[in-house]
């Protein structure tokens, strides 16, 4: 499992530093989608052999075929 520090770095680099939030409501509306789309799907995970969940699932599907 990735460390909390790794997660926060990814969240900051991939979203917080790039977004122009106007209000706290903007943050609360957008962050859940960002976490799901970037951190959960595309970020490399130690437990998956430093592959993203998308890459890992694709490889599993190819092996099963």
DOVO-643171 format. One record per residue: chain; x negated, y negated, z of N, C-alpha, C in turn; residue in one letter. Coordinates in nm, 4 decimals. Last residue first. Layout:
# DOVO-643171
A	X	Y	Z	X	Y	Z	X	Y	Z	a
...
//
This chain:
# DOVO-643171
A	0.6883	1.4433	-2.1054	0.7400	1.4686	-2.2402	0.6634	1.5782	-2.3116	x
A	0.5486	1.3972	-1.8766	0.6647	1.4862	-1.8674	0.7169	1.5246	-2.0052	x
A	0.3607	1.2108	-1.9567	0.3155	1.3441	-1.9128	0.4298	1.4442	-1.9110	x
A	0.5247	0.9930	-2.0051	0.4482	1.0516	-2.1151	0.3991	1.1932	-2.0802	x
A	0.6193	0.9388	-1.7483	0.7139	0.9785	-1.8536	0.6414	1.0445	-1.9699	x
A	0.3815	0.8596	-1.6234	0.4546	0.9772	-1.5760	0.5508	1.0289	-1.6826	x
A	0.3237	0.6285	-1.7697	0.2332	0.7423	-1.7763	0.3007	0.8700	-1.7276	x
A	0.5407	0.4688	-1.6888	0.5214	0.5011	-1.8311	0.4316	0.6230	-1.8458	x
A	0.4879	0.4460	-1.4152	0.6092	0.5162	-1.4605	0.5998	0.5551	-1.6079	x
A	0.2475	0.2958	-1.4264	0.2517	0.4268	-1.3618	0.3717	0.5085	-1.4104	x
A	0.3320	0.0586	-1.5459	0.2314	0.1418	-1.6117	0.2350	0.2846	-1.5565	x
A	0.5136	-0.0320	-1.3486	0.5575	-0.0106	-1.4870	0.4614	0.0827	-1.5600	x
A	0.3489	-0.0558	-1.1202	0.4565	0.0427	-1.1224	0.5071	0.0707	-1.2640	x
A	0.0046	-0.0798	-1.2278	0.1327	-0.1422	-1.1949	0.2391	-0.0325	-1.1913	x
A	-0.2723	0.0780	-1.0647	-0.1862	0.0572	-1.1816	-0.0599	-0.0132	-1.1356	x
A	-0.4390	0.1748	-0.8640	-0.4617	0.0421	-0.9210	-0.3932	0.0238	-1.0553	x
A	-0.3125	0.4100	-0.7856	-0.4397	0.4155	-0.8578	-0.4723	0.2861	-0.9282	x
A	-0.0982	0.3482	-0.6347	-0.0720	0.4005	-0.7691	-0.1995	0.4057	-0.8520	x
A	-0.1907	0.2287	-0.4059	-0.1303	0.3619	-0.3942	-0.1016	0.4267	-0.5291	x
A	-0.2657	-0.0260	-0.5023	-0.3676	0.0700	-0.4610	-0.3107	0.2117	-0.4613	x
A	-0.1127	-0.1731	-0.7794	-0.0970	-0.1202	-0.6441	-0.2041	-0.0160	-0.6169	x
A	-0.0796	-0.4691	-0.9697	-0.1463	-0.3413	-0.9479	-0.1350	-0.3017	-0.8013	x
A	0.2354	-0.6051	-1.0588	0.1117	-0.6162	-0.9812	0.0520	-0.4784	-0.9587	x
A	0.4810	-0.5535	-1.1811	0.3618	-0.5713	-1.2635	0.2306	-0.5734	-1.1864	x
A	0.6927	-0.5092	-0.9924	0.6863	-0.4375	-1.1200	0.5499	-0.4419	-1.1873	x
A	0.6667	-0.6598	-0.7589	0.7073	-0.5201	-0.7501	0.6867	-0.4429	-0.8791	x
A	0.5747	-0.9116	-0.8517	0.5047	-0.8397	-0.7461	0.5411	-0.6919	-0.7428	x
A	0.7537	-0.9730	-1.0748	0.6072	-0.9798	-1.0789	0.5438	-0.8884	-0.9763	x
A	1.0270	-0.9147	-1.0246	0.9720	-0.9097	-1.1601	0.8197	-0.9031	-1.1630	x
A	1.0622	-0.9404	-0.7434	1.1013	-0.8184	-0.8143	1.0309	-0.8066	-0.9492	x
A	0.9626	-1.1956	-0.6975	0.9086	-1.0814	-0.6240	0.9418	-0.9518	-0.6968	x
A	1.1288	-1.3442	-0.8647	0.9845	-1.3400	-0.8896	0.9235	-1.2190	-0.8200	x
A	1.3754	-1.3103	-0.7406	1.3557	-1.2629	-0.8780	1.2080	-1.2502	-0.9114	x
A	1.3258	-1.4347	-0.4902	1.3615	-1.2917	-0.4982	1.3426	-1.2336	-0.6383	x
A	1.2592	-1.7100	-0.5736	1.1606	-1.6155	-0.5220	1.2037	-1.4693	-0.5240	x
A	1.4873	-1.8650	-0.6537	1.3948	-1.8080	-0.7510	1.3045	-1.6976	-0.6962	x
A	1.6352	-1.9490	-0.4339	1.7040	-1.8914	-0.5494	1.6077	-1.8154	-0.6400	x
A	1.4498	-2.0570	-0.2612	1.5254	-1.9394	-0.2175	1.6014	-1.8738	-0.3321	x
A	1.3599	-2.2740	-0.4215	1.2684	-2.1685	-0.3772	1.3473	-2.0424	-0.3419	x
A	1.5899	-2.4281	-0.4454	1.5229	-2.3764	-0.5657	1.4325	-2.2587	-0.5299	x
A	1.6298	-2.4952	-0.1792	1.7282	-2.4099	-0.2464	1.6707	-2.3509	-0.3750	x
A	1.4289	-2.6750	-0.1351	1.4167	-2.5436	-0.0729	1.5154	-2.4456	-0.1359	x
A	1.3658	-2.8407	-0.4516	1.4254	-2.8299	-0.3176	1.4005	-2.6900	-0.2625	x
A	1.2164	-2.8343	-0.6783	1.2751	-2.9620	-0.6403	1.3298	-2.9593	-0.4981	x
A	0.9166	-2.6832	-0.7882	1.0389	-2.6743	-0.7087	1.0866	-2.8141	-0.6706	x
A	0.7601	-2.5989	-1.0289	0.7879	-2.7354	-0.9828	0.9210	-2.7333	-0.9084	x
A	0.5139	-2.3382	-1.0238	0.6528	-2.3859	-1.0274	0.6627	-2.5297	-0.9764	x
A	0.2525	-2.2598	-0.9823	0.2948	-2.2959	-1.1175	0.4324	-2.3620	-1.1236	x
A	0.2146	-2.1850	-0.7220	0.1279	-2.2894	-0.7758	0.1736	-2.3386	-0.9130	x
A	0.4130	-1.9812	-0.6975	0.4192	-2.1039	-0.6179	0.3336	-2.2165	-0.6756	x
A	0.3436	-1.7681	-0.8953	0.4661	-1.8470	-0.8899	0.4495	-1.9817	-0.8212	x
A	0.0969	-1.6412	-0.9027	0.1910	-1.6142	-1.0109	0.3138	-1.7059	-1.0100	x
A	-0.0292	-1.7344	-0.6678	-0.0923	-1.7544	-0.7988	0.0090	-1.7404	-0.9120	x
A	0.1527	-1.6592	-0.4604	0.1091	-1.7976	-0.4786	0.0565	-1.8219	-0.6197	x
A	0.1791	-1.3822	-0.5002	0.2966	-1.4686	-0.5004	0.2577	-1.6138	-0.5238	x
A	-0.0864	-1.2989	-0.4689	-0.0164	-1.2789	-0.5962	0.1031	-1.3720	-0.6065	x
A	-0.1234	-1.3695	-0.2000	-0.2076	-1.4283	-0.3044	-0.1388	-1.4167	-0.4402	x
A	0.0647	-1.2039	-0.0753	0.0810	-1.3490	-0.0687	-0.0038	-1.4190	-0.1744	x
A	-0.0436	-0.9494	-0.1342	0.0903	-0.9856	-0.1791	0.1062	-1.1374	-0.1823	x
A	-0.2860	-0.9660	0.0022	-0.2852	-0.9454	-0.1418	-0.1503	-0.9864	-0.2006	x
A	-0.1951	-0.9882	0.2649	-0.2730	-1.0970	0.2073	-0.2739	-1.0872	0.0548	x
A	-0.0714	-0.7432	0.3099	0.0117	-0.8642	0.3054	-0.0630	-0.9817	0.2430	x
A	-0.2152	-0.4968	0.0850	-0.2131	-0.5723	0.2096	-0.1199	-0.6922	0.1974	x
A	-0.0491	-0.2239	-0.0720	-0.1254	-0.3482	-0.0785	-0.1129	-0.4227	0.0535	x
A	-0.0839	0.1171	0.0000	0.0000	0.0000	0.0000	-0.0890	-0.1243	0.0000	x
//
